[in-house]
Amino acid sequence: MDLYELATRLGLALALGFVIGLERGWKEREEGEGHRTAGIRTFSLIGLLGGIFGMLSLGGDRILIAAGFVLTGAVLAAFMWREGERGHDYSATTLVAALLTFMLGAAAVLGEMAIAAGAGVATVGLLAYKRQLHGFLARITWDELRSGLLLGAMTFIALPLLPDRALDPWGALNPHELWLITILIAAISFLGYVAVKLIGPSRGLVLAAAVGGLVSSTVVTLTLARLARENVPRIALLAGAILSSGGVMLLRVLVLASVLNLALALALAVPLLAAALFQGLAAYLLIGRDNKGAAGPEGLVHKNPFLLPEVLRFGAILAAVMLAAGIARSVYGDGGLLAVAAISGLVDVDAVTLSVAGMGAPDAAGVAAVLTAIAVNSVAKSAYAWYAGGGRLGLLLLVLNLAAIAVAVAAFFLLPSLNAFAGP
């Protein structure tokens, strides 16, 4: 390590201590000089001290760092014990932050600078958002905590144990992939619930739907449609949020195509942008018509953030559709691209988009296959919403999705000059 790099790393160690000390000092800025154990200067020095100990341990001996850590922690603990006795303060946050500052300073010299800097930013964030985090903890219920734990178990325990290969003769049912989609259903459901609690029903649901549309608008549709049965007066809000996820899905397909096959993206640009614009406008109008005061003081009945039976039921439906799509591929082969696209569209549109993008310069059949998958997916989502949320929501989405399809078809044929990229 040359002198310049060493100086840079020590500067990062000092900067990390300064930023953490800035947050700690601001919280205790009304305390007089000498009435607090550590402020902005002390934390800056602790960070630099950790960096110095790290520099002295560059040879590979880490005993010196351990000794410095223990000694620094003991001195700080003694002073903070006296400070806590005076103010009857039993919080250990500042002590832990000081010890972490020392180790971050050492990590800045001995490890990856980007990781040390990121850990420092995360530390400051946790310290600065104390009130918000404690407020969220005060509002959370046992059912919500259980939902988060169950979601974590599904993700980190069950998912790695499932085989990541197709088990059926048609290569359609991959347990790992199927369970991953099931987890996405649960995650988007929980994300929507948390967003509603943090920023309100209207903005929370729309934000969760838009983010979910980046992953799967079909999952978003089922997740939000379940709320419709207990929130009949809020169907306009729910339908608007679902349409917004559909609009994001169209933009996602366009971006995916542009990355893999620019010619395909240019051929799809006009109909997809026209449909996305229509869905966005429809979502805006529906959300504007939302009856905000119709469901009590919270405005939205959102009792259970994680309905495992519903998630598993949709997973079973999804498996059946994926199996049907696999059988269709084996029967029709590549010659039945439209048939395969139509069946695949019952689940998602990414598989068809990826397949067509990988074929090289797209022809009319390839472009038609992607548009067919999108059209079938839009109608299928209306049917899913009808099943999960009732006829009123399903019919509203069906009418608007069919209108969006009509807009896309009209745009495709009215602007033929931009479709020349699709080939003959």
C-alpha positions, 0 to 999 in steps of 0.5 A: 500500500503506497502513501497516497492510498494509505492517506486516502484510507485514513481520511475515510476513517476520519470522515466516517467518525465525523459523520457519525459524530455529527449525528450524535452531536446534533442529538445532544447539541444542547448539552454544555461543553464537557457534559457529554462523553462523545460528540463530533470531535470525539467520534472523529478521533475514534474513527481515526484511532481505528484507522491508525490501529488498522495501519499498524496491523497491516503486517497481518497481526490483528492482536493490536486491533483487538487490544485497541478495541478493548481498551477504547471500549473500556474507557468509553464505557467508564465515561458513559457509565458516569454520564448515564448515572447523572442523567438516569440514561440506560441507553447503550446506543452511543457506546455501540456507535462509538465501538462501531466507529472504531471498527469502521475506521480499521475496516477503511484501512484494512478492507474494502473502502466501499463496504466501510463507507456503506456501513458508515452510511447505514449506521448514520441512517439507523441512528438518525431515524430513531423516532421513526423506527420506534414509532413503527415498532409501537404500531406493529402488531404480532400478526404483522411481525409473524407475517414478516417472519413467515416471509423470511422462512419462505425465502431463506429456509424453504427456497434454497431446499427446492430443486432448481430444475424442471421435474415434469416431462415437458420442462414446465414445472420448476419447484424453485421458480414456482416457489420464488413467484409465490414468495413474490406474491407474499412480498408484494402483499406485505410491501403494500401493507407496510406502505399503507401504514406508513404513507396512507392508503392511496399513496401507499397502495399506488406506490406498492403497485408501481414497484410490484409492476417491475416484478409481476403485475399479475401478482399485484393484481391478485394481491390488491384484488383480495382487498376488494371484497372488504373494501367495496367503496374503495374499488376505484382506488384498487383498480387504479393501483392495479392499472398503474402496475399494468402500465409499469409492466408495459414499460418494463417489457419495452426496456427489457426488449431495448436491452436485448434487441433494439429492433424489437423494442422499436417495433413495440414502442408505439403500441406499448407506449400508447397502452401505457399512457392510456392505463396511466391516465385511467389509473389517475382518473380512478384514483382521483375518484376514490371514496377516501372516507368510506371505510372508517378512520383508516380509510381502507380495511387491510386486516391481514397482510399475509394470507398464506392460503390465498398465496398457496392457492394462487401458486397452485393455479400458477403451476397449472397454467405453467404446465399447460404452457409447457405442454403447448410448447411441446405440442406446437413447437416453434411453429406455434409461436402465437399459440405458445405466446397466448398460453404463456401470457396467462402467467407472464410476458417476460418469457415470450419477450426473451424468446423473441428477442433472442431470435435476432431481427424480429419479423411480424410473427415475433412482434405479434407474439409479444403483443399477443402475450401482453393482450392475453395477460391483460385479459387474464389479470381481469379474470384473476381480479374477478376471481379474487375481488368480485365481479365489479372489480373484474368487469371494470378492469376488463373494460379498461384493459380491453380499451388499452388493447384497442389503443395499442392495436390502433397505434400499431396500425395507424403509425406503420412507419415505425413498424418497419423495424419489425421486418416483412 
